[in-house]
Amino acid sequence: MVDLAISSRNSAARTRHSGRRHVAGMLAVVAIVSAVCAALFAAPTVAQASAKKLPGPGDRAMWVWGGITFSSQASITSFLDFVNAPHGYPGLSINRILLACGSKYLSGSSATQMRSFIQQAHARGVLVEYLDGDAQWTTSASLASTPKNLVSQVIAFNKGTADVTDDFDGIHLDIEPHVLGALWTSNSAGGTDKYNNLLEDNMLAIYRACKQLIVAGDPKMTLAADIGVWYVSAATDIWNGFMNDQSVDYLGIMDYTDNQPTYQTQALANLKAVKGNIKIMVGVESIDPNSAPDEQSFYQEGYGPLEAQLLKTSTALKAYSSWGGYAIHHYGSYSTLGYWLQGAAPAIPAAWKSPRPDYPSYGTSTGTTTKSTTTKTSTSTSTSKSTSTSTSTSTKTRTSTSTSTSKPTGGSTGTGVITTGKKMPGQGDRAMWVWGGITYSSQASITSFLDFVNAPHGYPGLSINRILLSCGTKYLSGTGATQMRSFIQQAHARGVLVEYLDGDAQWTTSAALAATPKNVVSQVIAFNKGTSDATDDFDGIHLDIEPHVLGALWTSNSAGGTDQYNNMLEDNMLAIYRACKQLIAEGDPKMTLAADIGVWYVTSATDIWNGFMKDQSVDYLGIMDYTDQQLPFQNKAIQNLKAVKGNIKIMVGVESIDENSAPDAQSFWQEGYGPLEAQLATSSTALKAYSAWGGYAIHHYASYSVLGYNLKGAAPAIPAAWKKPRADYPNYGSVTVPGEEEEEEVVVPKPSKSATPPVNTDCVCRPNRREATDEEDMAVNYAAEDAHSKSGSNTQLMVVAALGWGVASVGILNMLVTERRRRAENAAALAANM
């Protein structure tokens, strides 16, 4: 979800929302928790009915942007155990999940898996709504057809069997046109507010059409929309439109603040303005600090203060019949929160320990339904992806103690001294996109992450020496910059380069937005110049712009270029890199500049490819060569390498994202890191013949870090070469900080190879980095996933909470969430490209 207050750069990936922070009053609130909770919480007992199930004051919903492997019974069971008793407490149970699974689960064998999942959720008294959305849907009539098609597909899914226990209970559309930047704030003529009237009218028309489809096709389903808490007073054309049309059954308002009085006031403003029969579910945020400001989320406080805020606010909200309970954003972060992370922790409220007496009962089944559970098994039990449970608070707890943000040595493992020259990637390089998963204020989190980078899955022979880090501009100044300098210095001490990662396709749509990446580059240069010590500098800037995710805009207005794509977008993209390259040359020439592009640009988006070759405006290109087939992977990489001109290098990307975020054929999620590494090793033999080859880049930390070894077939022995440092590993040096003592090592247990897989994400390089093949399938399967999220302009969201991974794994799930969104855009674009 994304609220206007942070929709610009600290928003992406469904982290969206606004507010202020205030936790002091929470301690007092907990004193009354036990007494009031008894009136707020309980377990389902009656059979599921076929009537529409509107939310009520006792409802608790949760956005789920990934984190479930529907082919794994262990993963499903673990997820539903958490939903029934979050953090081990049945008094906090969730009874409505808003599930972003992608349209691939509406047909074929995937539909069979989804029917089994829904049936099991219903058996536990939990409703399941289909969640999807994309702001781009509001920009044209052709894109507006996508949500209508999705609704029709869900209706067809529900009609696919005579058993209502395997039906979706509703459709939840998260469109949010306010994330469209300058487009949202232009062309306001015709409406009563200051926002783009065309976008607003299109959004309302989408919901009217979807409502009509549901009424005609499956009237027992609800239809819901997510909106900013501020729409009621600012985006009034949309708010009033919903009230006049009565086109939704309920609204999810993103009331994202950890300040209880503000939270309550904003919720009441919405409830008081409701007309007709529309209900309001009030959202609350738990996302990590790389994805939302501290004052908007309870990530820094814990689930105890979050629940205390909800409890206290309930007293005022229950006076309004339109109140439909609460919605927690989101599973990826909420499931990994600690109990009470600031100040003295009060005792666990007694009411949490027993089922809620007021809990709306959405029914149970006898367990004799005909939908059998489809379970994917691995021949190697030690590498299965989903066996961890989530009922123990201790296994999910993050530590919040902030260590010193001075620049420690971090336990140097390198031997040289970091040099000040530009560090171009070479054939021995291994990079990794990092869209989140690190808490920079926590030394334990940093140590755990760098331990993984130096020895992925425990093997130094797989070490990473270049990380592409999406942290957001908040880490370029102030306290954030101090933390980042310490992180970079520790990475350098371990021989690891750090590049600043960011990007947004919208940057190519106007001159005003094109100024953003230039400003970002200027900020990074200023950061590097902020101290005289080069050991705390970023080593490069990595821009992931990808205009092909812009849908119909990308495939229109091709006049003036030599390919079939929008020449204005292509020219703007090339101009951005030229300008950024000049800024770097003048301000900090030791930094590299890189761009991420589809593996198909070389033959299809030729205006961009040829522009890069002519301008020499990047030092290297990251090509998203996403396939788990070794020969196509190798051949497409070679096709790019052969077409290189000048001094540009090519890093070849490989995908590891979860099955909800990319088709099986594009990712090694289903195979494991063993087959992934085998593909890279085999391809190296051919690629090393090309001087332009700059090594490999793995997408991405959140998914790669939780992969099992070999998930299909008999597992071969671990290669001996993995067990010792790589002989060809480029040594980028180590940092020695005179006068500082080495910090005590923080030992963080290595994640179990059978850990629950990460929540899915969207990264085009955010998990959506898909290959041009199968793009039509991608367009269908991911059209609903949302604009990519990155820290800053893309926030990352998703974490896989594996036992023992504590601090390090929290940000991962969040990051994974973000990625899914990006994938949607990427998928639609890729479908058009081929």
N, C-alpha and C positions, 0 to 999 in steps of 0.2 A: 504494500500500500504506500502511497506517496502523497504527502500533504504539500500544499503550495509552499509552506514555509521552508521546506527542504527539498522541493522538487527540482531545484536547479542542479546542484552538484552533490549534495549529501543525501541524495534520495534514490534512486534506482532500486531495483530489486525489492521491492515491496517493503521498504523500510519506512515509508513516508509518514510523516506527521509532525505536529508542532506542539510546543508547550514550554513550561518552566519547571524547575526542580524544587522540591521541598520535601524532605523526609523527616525532619525533626518531629513533626506532629504524629508521625506514624507510630512511634513507641507508645504514645498514650492511647492510640486507637486500638492497639493490640489487647489492651486491658479488657476491652469489651468484645473482643473477637469471639471468645467461646460462647458467650451468651447469645450474640446475634447470629452467629454462624448456624446454630441449630435451626434457625428459621430460614436459612438460605440453602440448605444442601440435601441428594438421596438416590436410591437405585431403582431402575426400571423393573416392572414386573408384568405388565400386560402385553398381550399380543399386538403386533404392529397393525395399525389401521391403515386404510387406503385414503383417508381424508387428508387434505392439505394441513401441514403442520407448521403453523405460524409460531415465531418465537415469543416467549413470555418472560416475565421478570425473573423467573428462576433459571432461565437458559444460560448456558455457557458454551460459546462457540470457539473454534480455533482455526485460523488460517493454516493450511498445510501446503507449502510450496514444494514439497519433496520429502525425502527421508524414508520412503517405504519402497521395498522391492516386492512388487505384487506377485512375482513368481516364487517368492520364498515364504513359506508358512512361518518360519521363525521370525522373519522381519515383520510380518503382519501381526503375529501374536505379541511381539514386543511393543509395537506401536499401540495396539488396542489396550494392552495392559496399562500403558502410560495414560491413555485417554480416560480409562475407567478410574485410575488412581494416580493423577499427576504427582510425581515426586514421592509416590508411595502412599498418598492420602486420598481415600475415596471421597472425602468431603470436598475435594477440589475438582471432582469429576467433570468431564466435558461431555455434552450430549449432542453436539452438532459440529461436524467438521466440514470445512470449506476446502475441497480437495482439488488441487491443480495436478491433474494426471496426464493431460493431453488427449487429443482425440484418437490417438492410436489405441486407447483402451475402450473404444466404443464399437470395435468390430474385430472379427477374427479371433485368434487364440488369446489375444490380450483382453478381449471383452469377456472371455471365459474367466480369466483371472480376476477381472474387476467385479464380475457378478459374485464370485466367491468372496471377495473382500467385503463388498457391500452387505452380503448376507450375514457375514460374521459380525460386522459392525452393528447391524440391526439386531442380531441375536444378543448383543450387549447393550441394547437401548440407545444406540448412537445413530443419529441421522447423518446422511452423506449428501452434500450438495456439490455439483460439478462447478469448479472454479476456473475462470479463464478471463482474459481481457487484454486489450491493447489500445492505447490512446490513438494510434494511427487509424483505427476503425472510423473515427469521426471525421477524417480528412477527405473522404471521397465516397461516392455511392458504391463503387466497386468493392472497396474495403469494408463498407458497412454491411455487405452481404455476408461477410465471414461469421459474425456472431449469430446471424439468423440461420446460417447453415449448421453451426454448432448446436443450436437449440434443436433443430430438426434431427440432427444425429443423436442427441441425447434422448429425444422422444422415441426415435426408432429403436434405440438401445432398450429403453423401458418396455417397449412393445414386443421386444424380441422373444420374451418368454411370457407364460401366463402367470408366473409366480411374482407377486409384487414385492416379495422380500428381497429381491435382487435389483430393485429399481433405485435410481437416484431420487432423492427427495426434493431436489430443487436445483436451480441454476443460479449461480452467483457470478455476476459480471463485474469485473474490476477494470473500468475503462480509463477514467481519470484524464480527461483532455488537458488539464492544467499542466501536465508534464511536457507539453509541446513547446514550451519556451516562448519565443517571440511570436510564433503563430497564434498562441493562446491569447496574447495581450494585444493583438492587432484586429482590424476589421470588426469593430464592436458595433457598427451601425446596424440598426434594426432591433436591438435588444434594449433592455433597461439597465443592464450592468455594463462594466467596462471590458468585458471579455468577448472573444470572437464569437459572434452570433451564429455563424455557420457551423462551427464546431458544437456549440451548445444545442442548436436545433437538430443536428445530426445525431447527437447522443440521445436526445429525448426520442427521436424517431426510431432509433435502434431498440430502445426499451419498449416502445409501443408495439413495434412489430413482433418482438420476442414474446411479449405478453399475449398477443393475439395467437401466436403459434402454440403457446402452452395451453391456453384456454381451449383451443380447438383440438389439440393432440393429447395432452395429459394434464388435465386441470388439477390433479392432486399435487403437482409440483409448485413450489414457491419460486418467485423470481426476485432477486435482490441486486442492489447496486452499492458499490463502495464510493463514498465521497469524502472530501475534506470536511472537518468539523466547521470550517469557515464558510462553506457554501451557503449556509442559511442566511448569512448577512452580506456576502460579497458576490458569489456566483448565483445571484438570485434568479436569473432566467432558468437555470437548471433546477434549483430548489422549487420554485413556483410551478415549473413544468411538471415535476413529479407529483406535486400536490394536486394540480388540476387534472392531470391524466390518470392518476391512481394506477400507474403502469408498473409499479413494483409492489411487492408485498411487504418488503422491509428494506431499510437503508442501513448499511454498516458505516457509521461515522468514525473517522480516524481521529479520535480525541487523544492525541499523543502528547502527554505531559506527565511528569512524575510529581507534579504539584497538585495535591488533592483539591484545594479550593478552586483552582483554575479548571481542573478536570470536571468537577461537578458543575461549575458555572457554565462551561461550554456545552456540556451534555444537556443541561436544563434549557439552554437557549434553543437547542434543536427540538427537544420534546415539546416545548411550548408552542413551536411554530408548525407542528404537524397538523395536517388536515385529513379527514377521511379515515380510512382503516389502516394506513401505513404504520408499521412498527419501526422502532429505532433500536438497533443493537449498538452499544457504545464500545468502541475499540480501545484497547490499551496496548502499549508497545513494550517489547522486551529485547529488542535487537541490540547487537554489539556496538561499541563506540566507534568503530570504523564505518558504521552504516547510518548512524543517527546521533545527533548531539546528546550529551549526557542528560539534559533537561527534558528530553522527549522519551526517554526509555528507562526501564528499571533494570537494565543490564548491570549497572554499577551498584544497585541496591539489593537485588535479589527478589525471589518470588514471594518472600514474606511481606515486605513493604508493598509490593504490587497487590497482593491479595487484601492487605489491610486497606489500601486505597479503594478498592472495589467495594469492600464491605461497608466502609464508612459512607461512601457515596450512595449506596443502595437506600439508605434511610430517606434521602431526599427524592431519589428517582422513582421509588415505588409508588409515589403519589400520582404518577402519570400513567394512564392506561396504555399509552403508546410505547412505553418502555418494553423492549424485547430482550433484556438481559445484556450480557457482556460478550465481547469477542476478543480473544487474545491473539496478538500478532507477535511471533508465529511459532509453530512447533519447533522449527530449527533452533531458535534461541531460547524459548521458554523452557524447553525440555532439558536444557543444560545449565540453567540458573542455579546458583547456590541459594540457601534459605535466607540468610541475613548477612549482607556483605559490608555494612557500615555500622559501626557502633556495636553496643552490647546486644546480643540476640536474645529476644524474649523466648519463653517456652512455646513449643508448638501448641496452637489452639486445640483444645480437646475435640471441638466440632469437626476438625479436619479428619479425625481418625475413624469416623463412622459415616456411612452413606447419608446423603442429604435427604431430609424428610420432604422438602418441597421440590425435589428434582423432577422436572416434567418426565413422565414415563412414556417413552416412544416405543416401548414394547420389547419383548424378547421372543425368540423362536425356540422351538423344542430341539433344534439341532438336527432335525430329520429331513431338512430340505434336500432337494436333488442336486443342488449345486456343489459339486465336489471341489475341494481345494486343490489347486494346481501347485505343486511344490517342485521347485528346481533344486536338484541335489548335486553336490559336487563329489567326485570320486575321492577327493582329498579333503577329509573332514577338517583338517587343520586350517584350511584356507577358505572355508565358507564365509560368505559376506554378512551373515545375519544371525547371530545367536545371542547377542547381549540383551539383557532385560533392562527395564528402566524404572524399577520400583524402589530402588535404594537411593536415598538422598545422598549418601556418601559418595557413590560412584559418579554422580553428576555434578558434584560441587566444584565451583571455580574458587580460587583464592583471589581475594581482592587487595591483598597487601601490596602497596606500591613501593617498589624498591627505589634506591637512589637512581636518579636519571643522569648521573655523571657518566663519563665515557669509560667504562671498564674494559679490560682487555678481553673479557669474554672467553678466556681459555684458548689462546691461539694454538692452532694446529698447523699453520703454514710455516714456511721457512724463509721466505723472502720479505722484502719491504715493499709495501704498496707503491707503485710508481705513479707518476702524474701524467703519463702519456695516454692517448686514446687506446682503449682496449677492445679491439675488433674481435668478433667471434671467430673461432677456428674450428677445424674438423674434430678436435677432441672436446669441444664445448658441449655442455648439457645445461640448458636453461629450463626454467619452470615459471609459468604464469601463476601469480599469487593474488587471488581476488579477495583475500581476507584470511582469517584464522589465526591472527597474531594480536595479542594485547600488548601494546608497546609500553604500557605502564607496569607490566609484570615481568620481572626477570625470569621467572619460571617459564612463562609462555615463550619468551624469546629464546631461552636456552633449549627448550623442547623443540621449537621450530628449527633452529640451526643444527641441532643434533640430527634431525631428520634429513636436512639438506646435505649434511656431510656424509651421512650413511643411510640413504633411503631404505626402509624396511630392515635396517640393521646391517646393510652391506655397503662398505666404503667404496667398492668397485662401481657402484651406481651413483656416486656423488654428483651433486649439482653445483655448478660454479658460477651461475648467473641467474639471479631471480628478477623477475619482472613484477614489480611490487605496486599494487593499487592500494594506496593508503589515503589519498585525498589531500587537498591543500591545507587542511587543518594541521597537518604535520609539517608544514613549511614555515611556521612562525610560532612564536610564543612557547608555551609549555610543550605543545605537540612537537615542535622542532627540536627541543632539548631531548625528548624521548627518541625521536627519529635519529638524531645524530649518534646517540648511544647505540641504537640498533645497527646503524650502518657501520659504525666502527667495529662492533663485534662481528658482523658479517665479514668485513674486510680482514679481521684478525684470523678468520677461518678460511681465507682465500676465496671468498664469495663476492662477486660483484652485485651491485644493487642498482637497478634502473627504475626510474619513476614511470609508472604505468597509468594511463588515463585515455579517455576517448569518448566520442559521442558522434553518431552519424549526423545529428542535427547541426553540427558545426559547419557542414558543407552547404546548408540551405540559405544562408544569408551572410552578408558582410559583418553584421553585428555579432552573430554567433561565431563567425570565423575568428573573431578577436579573442575568444576564450582560450584556445590552445596556445596562442601567442602569449597571453597573460600567464598561463600556467608555466610555460617555458621560462618566462622572465622571473617568475617566482622561484623556480628551481635554481636558476642561476644565482639569484639573490641569496637563496639558502646556502648554496655552495660557497659563496663569497662571505658568508656571515662569520666564518672563523678562518684563521690562517692555516688550520690543520686540514690537509687534503684527505686525511683518513676518514673524515666524517662526511665526505661529499658523495652525492649520487654520481654514478658512473655513466649514466645515460638517461635519455628520455625515450619512452616507448609509447607511441600513440596508436591507439586501436580505434580507428574512425569508422571504417566499413560503411560507406554510403549505400551499399547494396541492400541494407536492411530497411531502407525507406519505402519499400513496396512499390506502389504504382508511380510514385514520384521518380524512383530510380529508372523505371522502364519507359518514361515519357521524355519528351523534349530532347531527342537525340540529335537534333540538327546541329551541325558545326563540328561534330567529331567523326571518327572513323568506325566506331562500334555502335551498338544498338542502345546504349544507355545514356542517361541524362548528362549532356555535355556540361551544363552549368555545375552540377554536383562534382563531376570529375575534375573540371578546371579549378573549382574551389578547393578540392582536396589537395591537388598538386600545389596550389598557391600557398596553402597552409604549411605544407612541408618545406617549401622554399623559404618562406618567411622564418619558420622555426630554425631551419638550418643556419640561416644568416645570423639569427640571434645567438645561437650557440657558438658559431665561428667567432663572433665579436665578444661574447661574454664569458664563455668557458669552453674553449676548443677541445679540451680533453674528453668532453662528453660525447657519446655516440647518440645518434638519432635513428630510430627504427620505426617501421610501419608494419602492421599486420594486414595481410590480404588473403583472399581466397586462393586456393591452389589453381583455380580456373581463370584468374585474372590474366595470366600470361597468354591465353588463347581467346578469351572472351571480352574482358574489360580492358581491351588493348590500349585505349587512350591513357588509362592510368599506368599500366605497365610501361608503355613506351615513354610516358612522361617521366617516370622515375629514372629510367635508363638514360634519357636525354639530360635531365636536370642534375643527376647524381645528388639528389637532395636528401637521400638517406644513406646511412652507413650499412644497414642491412635490412632485409625483409623477413618477416616471420610468415611463412606460408602455412596455411591451415590444411594440411594434407591428411584429412581425417578419414581413415579407413583401416579396418583390421585385416585387410588382405595385403600380404607382403609385396607381391609383384605390382599391383596397381599403385601402392604407396611409393615404391621405388621408381616406377616409370614416370609418375607425375612429378616427383621430386627432380628427376633428371631432366624432364621437359623444362622445368623452371631454370635449372642450373645452366642448361645449354643456351638459354635465351638471355642470360645476364650479360650486361655490358659494363665496362668501366671497373670500378673498385667495389661495387656493391656485393655484399655477402648474402647468402641465403641460409636461414635457420629453418629446418624442416619440422613442422609441428605434428604431434601425435596426440590423439584424444583418449581420455580415460573416464569421461563423465558417465554418470549413472544412466540406467536404461530409460528412465522417465524423461531424460533430457536430450538424448540422441538415439537414433536407431542403432540396433545391435551392430550393423555393418560398419558403423563409423567409429565405434568406441571399443576399448578393451575391458570395459566394465564387466562384461560377461565372461571374459577369458582370464583376466588377472594380469599382474605386472610381469609374470614370467613370460607369457607369450608376447606382451608388449615389448619387453627388452629383447626378446629373440628376433622380433621383426626389425628393430633398430640395428641389432648386430649384423643380421643378414644383409640389410640394405647398405650398410656402411661399406661393404666390399666394393659395391658399384659407385657409391657417391664420392668416395675419397679420390676418385680420378679427376674430380673437378675442383679447381682452386677456389671457386666461388662458394663452395660448401662451407657453412659456418657452424656445423653441428646440428644438434636436435633441441627441440623445445617441447616440454611435456605440459599438456593442458589437462588438469591443473592441480595444484596442491591439495585442494579439498577432496578430490576424488582419488587421485593417485596415491595419496598417503594412506588410504583405507582399503586399497585393493588387496585381495588375497593373492597368493602366489600363482597357483594354477587351478582354475575352476572348472575346466572341462577335460575329461580324459585322465589318463594316468599321469601323475606329476613326476617330471624328471628330477634328477638330483640337482641341487643348487650348483650353478657353475662355480668352479674354484676361483675364477678371476674376480667374482663378486666380493670375495672375502678379504681382499687386500686392496689398498689404494691403487688407483689407476696410474699406470706408468705414463700414459699419454696425456694426463690431466693438466691443462694449462694452469700454471701456478701464478695466481694473481696476488700472491704475497700475504704477509701477515702484518698486523699492526702492533707495534710496541708502544705502550703509553708510559713514558718515564714517570717514576715516582708513585705509580699506583700499584697496590697489591692485587694479586689475582683474587677474584671473588670466589667464595666457597661454591663448589659445584652444586647445582640444583638437579637432583636426579628425578626425572619424570619417566615413569614406566613406559616402555615401548607399547604402542597400541597392539592389541591382540589381532592376529590375522583372521580371527573370526568375528571381528567387531561389526556391529550394525553399520551398514553402508551409509554414506552421507546423504543428507537431504539433497535433492537434485537442484541444479542451478542452471542459470542461463548464461552462458558466456558465449558469445559468439566466440570470442576467444574467451569470453565468458562462456560457459559451456557450450555455446552454440557453434563453435568453430566447426561447421560441417563442411563436408566436401561437396563439390558440385554434383556428384552423382547422387541419386536418391533425393534430389532436392524437392521434387513434387511430393514425395512421401513426407519430407520434412515440413513442407508448407502446410500440409494437412494436419500433421501430428503436432506441430508447435505453433500454429498461427495464433493461438491464444496466449502464448507466453509473452511476457511483457518487456518493454524497452529495457536494454541492459542496464545492469546496475553496476556501478563501480564506485569505489570510494571517491568522493568528490563528485565527478560527473557520473561515475558508475559506482554505486555502492554495492558491496558484496554482502551476500547474506547466506550462509548456511553451514551447519556444522555437524559432523558426525560425532556423536558422543560415545566414544568407546571407553570401556573401563580402563582407568589409568591414564587416559589422555588428557584428562582434566582441562587445564588452562588452554593448552594449545588447540584442542579440538573445538572449542566453543565458536570461534569465528568461522570455522569451516562450514558449518551447516548453513550459516547465514549467507556465506558466499555462494554456496550451492544454489540457494534460492534465487539469488540475483541472476545467476546464469541462465536459468530457465527462461526468464523473460527475454533475454537477449536472443535466445535461440529462436523464439517465435519470429522475431523480425528477420533474423538471418535466414530462417527456413523459407519464409515467404519470398525473400529476395532470391534465394538460390533457386527456388522453383522457377522463377522467371528467367534466371540466367541461362539455363540450359535449354 
